[in-house]
Amino acid sequence: MSRRSSFASMKEISDVNMTPLIDLTFLLLVTFIITFPLMEQGIPLNLPEEKAADIQPEKSQIVSINAQGKLYLNDAEITEKELSERLKQLSNKSAVTVLVRADKDNRYADVAKVLRIIYESNVTKMALITQGEERK
């Protein structure tokens, strides 16, 4: 007995099932929506708005001063003495750029104190970070 099969009844599947691809796309989108704000900054500050140039954070150290006057070096809390010692070590090794982020509700004296520490640590490049102006 011969086996009979009808090739005419078998039709070629020419479309791709898009459901798994759409599910994956939505999963990636939700992941990025959740994680992107966390990558932006570790210490919540209310920065003043001013015109500013773009920065290169990979070649710099970031000193942050929150509204209560606490100091942070690259998202780690630090004292004034430790900040001074750390910046002296970094400036001796290579040319380091220090970016200062301060809450806009901070006292001027707190910011001036940090700028003095940076100056006394022989850091030659320093910049103040502000929030970019809103475009209208």
Order of alpha helices (4+ residues) and beta strands (2+ residues): alpha-beta-beta-beta-alpha-beta-alpha-beta
